[in-house]
Every structure is written in C-alpha cells, then in structure tokens.
Amino acid sequence: MIILSLINLMTLFFTVQDEKTSPLTILIYAIIGALGFALSKEGKHQQLEIQKLSSQYIKERITKSQWASDPIKTRYQALINENPRKAVPYFIQFLKEEKRDWQ
C-alpha cells in the first residue's frame, strides 16, 4: 500500500499537468499511504507480541521437561534469552536432544 501510494503521488506530481491534478486524488493517495504505514507499524507490533508469547511458552516448556538434564535446560534457556528471534530453531534442537535422552 505504501509503495503504491508513493508511486501514484510521484506520478501525479511530476507527470500530470497542474490543471488535471485533483486535490481529492492527492488526499486519497495520502490517506492510502498513511493507512499502509499504520498497518505496517501494527504488523511489527503484533509480530513482537507473538515472539514474546512464543518465547515465554518455549521457556516454560523447557523448564517443565522431565527428560532433559538441568545443564541442557540452562543452556537452551540462555540461548533463547540471548537471541529470542531464533527461539523456535533452538526449541527444535532442544526437543531433538530431549528425545535422544528419553530413548
């Protein structure tokens, strides 16, 4: 939405004659651009919230593990705390180690 709005505004300003440029058209493209920026910001906020919730669940699951040893639990929780964006791959590695210890 943002890129589309910016392209249309630039086209209006630089290629269309002043007599043919409608203030309503400019306003509509500006509103579309603002809406795009707002949705982008909200999407980033929602993504951070999901990341926090998933990291919290992963940490709780690691803590509650009956089969993994305490050093393994501590190591994976430290990895998740250092880099929360990689929590899911770390959790998958943890589950593989837990499965090996369990079997």
NORPEJO-V899041 format. One record per residue. N is the residue number from 0. D_LAST is the distance of its C-alpha to the last C-alpha in whole Angstrom. Layout:
<<N:D_LAST> <N:D_LAST>>
This chain:
<<0:52> <1:53> <2:53> <3:55> <4:57> <5:58> <6:59> <7:61> <8:63> <9:63> <10:65> <11:67> <12:68> <13:69> <14:70> <15:72> <16:75> <17:76> <18:78> <19:75> <20:72> <21:72> <22:71> <23:69> <24:67> <25:66> <26:65> <27:63> <28:61> <29:61> <30:59> <31:57> <32:56> <33:55> <34:53> <35:51> <36:51> <37:50> <38:47> <39:46> <40:46> <41:44> <42:41> <43:40> <44:41> <45:38> <46:36> <47:36> <48:35> <49:32> <50:31> <51:31> <52:30> <53:27> <54:26> <55:27> <56:24> <57:22> <58:22> <59:22> <60:19> <61:17> <62:19> <63:18> <64:14> <65:13> <66:9> <67:11> <68:14> <69:17> <70:18> <71:16> <72:17> <73:21> <74:21> <75:20> <76:22> <77:25> <78:24> <79:25> <80:28> <81:29> <82:29> <83:29> <84:29> <85:26> <86:24> <87:23> <88:21> <89:20> <90:18> <91:17> <92:16> <93:14> <94:12> <95:11> <96:10> <97:9> <98:6> <99:5> <100:6> <101:4> <102:0>>
